[in-house]
Amino acid sequence: MRRITVGNGVCMITEIRKESPAVPAIPRRRGFAILFLFLLVTGLFNVWLSGRCIRTGYRVSAALEEKRTLQKEQEVLRLEALALKSPARIHAIARNDLHMVSAELDRVIR
């Protein structure tokens, strides 16, 4: 850079040398395109992730409903098994359907 004094202390620059930058600058349009592409990919990922979250919530809800249904069915089957094992029912079936009689004392083996 060269300065020339014109008069009254006013300086004039006659040549300017441009130094090349150490890191090449990214053109503005390319920078905006990269930023736009990044935001687009981030937005699409967010939408995909939200969809996965909602689908997982529906699956959990369906599994909990199935669990409740199976627990009710298990309780019904447990009560049915207890009713089938009741001594009064077994005695009635033995007497009426199988024509069994109670053992007499003289027929009991000791």
Secondary structure, 3 states (H helix, E strand, C coil): CEEEEEECCEEEEEECCCCCCCCCCCCHHHHHHHHHHHHHHHHHHHHHHHHHHHHHHHHHHHHHHHHHHHHHHHHHHHHHHHHHCCHHHHHHHHHHCCCCCCCCHHHCCC
